[in-house]
Amino acid sequence: SAVSTHWESCNLNASLEQQDLDHLFHPCTDLAGHSRAGPLIWSRGEGVYVYDSAGKQYLEGMAGLWCTALGYGEKELARVAAEQMETFCYGPLFAGKSNEPSIRLAAKLSEWVPIDGARFLFGCSGSDANDAQVKLVRYYFHAIGKPGKRKILSRGNAYHGVTVATAALTGLPAFHKHFGLAMDEVIHLTSPHFYRQGRPGESESEFVERLGQELEQVIEREGADNIAAFFAEPLMGAGGVILPPEGYFQRIQPLLEANDILLVDDEVVCAFGRTGQAFGCQTYGMRPATMTMAKALSSAYVPISAVAVPPFMYEPIEKAAGEVGIFGHGLTYSGHPVAAAVAVRNLELMEERGLINHAAAMAPAFQGALQRLADHPLVGHQRGIGLIGGLELVADKESRQSFPAAEKMAFRVAAACLEEGLVVRALPGDIVAVCPPLIIDPAQIEELAGKLERGLDRALKSVQATRSA
Ligand code: PMP
């Protein structure tokens, strides 16, 4: 009967929850809080919606972790994965062996990526791809006789990954503290976050000028002969949806180019339409030397990442590898045929469905809906571009005073949104991030905005109740 089926599924859920609590180690989680609250278990997805194990529907306003661009339940991608597994499940790219999906993906990416003649090195995650970038730029400078160029410039609020090297690049304290990371070869510059880093009375262009001068001073102090690369996301995602101030890259790039410091463009969040153009570097006029991609490359159906390597780097690396043996880098799953086949089909579907144009067409409605929330009592700053946005929550709009950390305001909002049936993400600094699948339509944008507004209201009431209690 319906009743007994209901009870069976409840028991199943209860035991799944218990097994989660007993056996899983959750990444990036308040583990003590998790053991009290228990897991939210997803069971399926369709389009922009996901469903929990009790069957409740949520609009996935974060595209997972900024990644499910094409939306959930895409049967074409499932079919391609199954076919590839049946035909040829795995073969490495080591020692010159190859597989058709990897070849086709590299060729497809060469049509998309605005770096002429680039070659593509595949990985499994944004972190390992950025880790490879650190090795590539150092190897390259070694190969051209400048082995002193080793230091890497990054920025406060940057997110480049969690491996030992890339966590050192990431400019968020939680990813450094207590891990004993070797940070001496990474230099963090000021975050380009005008709302927080701009000084009283300073204009946006004066702020950009100050950041430019800071870079000049760092190059002077460290010596151009010791600096290999400058890592930058076009806009910062996990650091708080921070858009570069007007003219930022235009001020920075000539300094990098004059000092032979390679601009590594971390497009893990931005690539494949997020900003309303194919790549974030196009939106912001960046001239990247190399580029890192992941996430929307496969719309998260399979783990895969890619690094674009330009000819000016590949050629000396090719020659140097001859002398030293090989370029000693590669993962078992670099160029995994199933992942590559899914990524090729994902990019084809984006082309066939005009997904980049769709994202650009939806952007005004999406940004407009977020702008309406700028007047909400909790919101100090609202920002975004394309189909990505952030709300920075403040206790006082005038002074920009933050909420006490103990009030966990952004987490409160994210939790309240879940009650409303909307997934958003709380980021450090009390920022609520929104980044829906690129397939979102106008009605769903309105639904998202309505739920977000009700979530903000609910969180405000709950914090007021806590304070008066
Ligand atoms: N770079 C950026 C800009 C990212 O946002 C992320 C992940 N959020 C990474 C790198 C690391 O990617 P991954 O989690 O796949 O290792």
Boltz pocket constraint, residues with backbone or C-beta under 6 A from the ligand:
constraints:
  - pocket:
      binder: B
      contacts: [[A, 65], [A, 124], [A, 125], [A, 126], [A, 127], [A, 128], [A, 130], [A, 159], [A, 160], [A, 161], [A, 162], [A, 233], [A, 237], [A, 238], [A, 266], [A, 267], [A, 268], [A, 269], [A, 294], [A, 295]]
      max_distance: 6.0
